[in-house]
């Protein structure tokens, strides 16, 4: 049986990441960036990716990475979710990296080295809403030249290279190349920007002759580890709400002493505990190479997505009037939770995937 408890190494990694984010990613800084024209924090990303080596956690040591597992990456994502950090870790260090690992070609290995070192940011050029089981289309290729248009690609404006899936294979396209156009869109979650990718005869480098297996691997890993980000988000909302209700007084007593609010917080705590189990199970399934990793990923998403949204909504309501203001950071968590709830497949889509995987399809 898998051990879902955190190891000593994972606890140390959490401590290091949380210490950095406490200093460099407080709510005021995140709010200021959300209002600017550069929502990503390149200096924070450099520290995380290069100085701490976290961009290469999932990359083998032979390719310049850390040779760690999805369990360690999940811990990083928990902390990034706890701070709604505006960095492309999920898109580059998880989804793009796992997609390249599924290629197993010299061209993909060279790109993995660049991503692992933090020198480059890679993004899979698919809409953020694409689930692992979803069919996709949008780009065509002829003699290595790519044409097409796809919207809602997360973190594309921060990327150095796009991974482009076509019927003829998976290609790498530099974002600064001729024929590549990136148009920023206005997202709900300002800390994870979206863009429309337009390719007009852009030159691509072939990474794999068949794109389907690598892309599914990348999206499955992304869905599984997104659950850890949602867990970190929910845990922050619960902790901050409990702290606030202990200090906010009404009728000469702490608001948190009211029985109805105790019940709501108890329910939220139980949901968060269950979400932790689901997220840890998904990360462990990936780490051990289990055949049930797709099932664990869909289970985690089906449960953790609504828990994160519920936690953020409760945080807004239970913070009272201040929770409805722009100055308080809780709206960032609500927007991230809502955005995550449709990222890499909605909870409903993942419930359908679970039913199909265990042969319990509806009549």
RAWOGI-V103474 format. One record per residue. N is the residue number from 0. RES is the residue in one letter. PSI is psi in whole degrees, 0 to 359 (none if undefined). Layout:
N | RES | PSI
N | RES | PSI
//
This chain:
0 | X | 140
1 | X | 146
2 | X | 110
3 | X | 359
4 | X | 155
5 | X | 135
6 | X | 169
7 | X | 321
8 | X | 318
9 | X | 322
10 | X | 321
11 | X | 320
12 | X | 316
13 | X | 315
14 | X | 318
15 | X | 316
16 | X | 318
17 | X | 322
18 | X | 316
19 | X | 312
20 | X | 328
21 | X | 322
22 | X | 326
23 | X | 357
24 | X | 47
25 | X | 162
26 | X | 323
27 | X | 319
28 | X | 319
29 | X | 318
30 | X | 318
31 | X | 319
32 | X | 323
33 | X | 331
34 | X | 352
35 | X | 180
36 | X | 6
37 | X | 81
38 | X | 332
39 | X | 151
40 | X | 94
41 | X | 327
42 | X | 319
43 | X | 318
44 | X | 319
45 | X | 318
46 | X | 314
47 | X | 311
48 | X | 315
49 | X | 304
50 | X | 319
51 | X | 349
52 | X | 22
53 | X | 342
54 | X | 335
55 | X | 21
56 | X | 318
57 | X | 358
58 | X | 134
59 | X | 153
60 | X | 329
61 | X | 341
62 | X | 17
63 | X | 9
64 | X | 192
65 | X | 345
66 | X | 27
67 | X | 191
68 | X | 180
69 | X | 336
70 | X | 317
71 | X | 319
72 | X | 326
73 | X | 321
74 | X | 318
75 | X | 316
76 | X | 327
77 | X | 313
78 | X | 322
79 | X | 323
80 | X | 323
81 | X | 332
82 | X | 6
83 | X | 52
84 | X | 131
85 | X | 67
86 | X | 151
87 | X | 47
88 | X | 312
89 | X | 317
90 | X | 321
91 | X | 306
92 | X | 345
93 | X | 292
94 | X | 307
95 | X | 319
96 | X | 313
97 | X | 326
98 | X | 316
99 | X | 323
100 | X | 331
101 | X | 349
102 | X | 317
103 | X | 47
104 | X | 157
105 | X | 320
106 | X | 318
107 | X | 322
108 | X | 320
109 | X | 320
110 | X | 324
111 | X | 320
112 | X | 319
113 | X | 319
114 | X | 320
115 | X | 327
116 | X | 346
117 | X | 1
118 | X | 330
119 | X | 153
120 | X | 127
121 | X | 145
122 | X | 134
123 | X | 121
124 | X | 72
125 | X | 155
126 | X | 146
127 | X | 334
128 | X | 356
129 | X | 123
130 | X | 159
131 | X | 330
132 | X | 3
133 | X | 137
134 | X | 149
135 | X | 150
136 | X | 162
137 | X | 332
138 | X | 141
139 | X | 161
140 | X | 147
141 | X | 115
142 | X | 38
143 | X | 0
144 | X | 129
145 | X | 140
146 | X | 141
147 | X | 178
148 | X | 132
149 | X | 137
150 | X | 168
151 | X | 41
152 | X | 118
153 | X | 136
154 | X | 17
155 | X | 326
156 | X | 342
157 | X | 353
158 | X | 150
159 | X | 333
160 | X | 141
161 | X | 138
162 | X | 115
163 | X | 120
164 | X | 131
165 | X | 174
166 | X | 343
167 | X | 9
168 | X | 180
169 | X | 130
170 | X | 154
171 | X | 131
172 | X | 125
173 | X | 136
174 | X | 339
175 | X | 4
176 | X | 160
177 | X | 137
178 | X | 6
179 | X | 126
180 | X | 129
181 | X | 123
182 | X | 117
183 | X | 140
184 | X | 165
185 | X | 107
186 | X | 163
187 | X | 314
188 | X | 105
189 | X | 346
190 | X | 352
191 | X | 85
192 | X | 152
193 | X | 157
194 | X | 157
195 | X | 129
196 | X | 121
197 | X | 121
198 | X | 128
199 | X | 82
200 | X | 29
201 | X | 142
202 | X | 129
203 | X | 156
204 | X | 124
205 | X | 126
206 | X | 325
207 | X | 142
208 | X | 336
209 | X | 119
210 | X | 339
211 | X | 311
212 | X | 312
213 | X | 319
214 | X | 318
215 | X | 321
216 | X | 315
217 | X | 317
218 | X | 324
219 | X | 315
220 | X | 320
221 | X | 316
222 | X | 318
223 | X | 316
224 | X | 341
225 | X | 329
226 | X | 326
227 | X | 323
228 | X | 316
229 | X | 324
230 | X | 313
231 | X | 321
232 | X | 312
233 | X | 321
234 | X | 321
235 | X | 314
236 | X | 316
237 | X | 311
238 | X | 313
239 | X | 325
240 | X | 318
241 | X | 315
242 | X | 316
243 | X | 316
244 | X | 342
245 | X | 334
246 | X | 340
247 | X | 120
248 | X | 143
249 | X | 135
250 | X | 39
251 | X | 29
252 | X | 153
253 | X | 137
254 | X | 327
255 | X | 349
256 | X | 350
257 | X | 133
258 | X | 321
259 | X | 323
260 | X | 326
261 | X | 318
262 | X | 319
263 | X | 319
264 | X | 323
265 | X | 318
266 | X | 318
267 | X | 322
268 | X | 316
269 | X | 318
270 | X | 321
271 | X | 321
272 | X | 316
273 | X | 322
274 | X | 323
275 | X | 317
276 | X | 317
277 | X | 317
278 | X | 318
279 | X | 322
280 | X | 319
281 | X | 317
282 | X | 320
283 | X | 322
284 | X | 320
285 | X | 316
286 | X | 325
287 | X | 359
288 | X | 31
289 | X | 144
290 | X | 341
291 | X | 14
292 | X | 316
293 | X | 322
294 | X | 315
295 | X | 322
296 | X | 314
297 | X | 323
298 | X | 315
299 | X | 316
300 | X | 321
301 | X | 329
302 | X | 314
303 | X | 328
304 | X | 306
305 | X | 331
306 | X | 316
307 | X | 318
308 | X | 315
309 | X | 317
310 | X | 317
311 | X | 320
312 | X | 319
313 | X | 323
314 | X | 318
315 | X | 312
316 | X | 315
317 | X | 348
318 | X | 357
319 | X | 216
320 | X | 320
321 | X | 333
322 | X | 344
323 | X | 4
324 | X | 155
325 | X | 329
326 | X | 330
327 | X | 138
328 | X | 354
329 | X | 333
330 | X | 332
331 | X | 321
332 | X | 323
333 | X | 317
334 | X | 321
335 | X | 318
336 | X | 316
337 | X | 318
338 | X | 316
339 | X | 333
340 | X | 341
341 | X | 359
342 | X | 135
343 | X | 30
344 | X | 134
345 | X | 167
346 | X | 322
347 | X | 318
348 | X | 322
349 | X | 329
350 | X | 321
351 | X | 321
352 | X | 320
353 | X | 314
354 | X | 319
355 | X | 320
356 | X | 328
357 | X | 11
358 | X | 48
359 | X | 50
360 | X | 148
361 | X | 150
362 | X | none
//
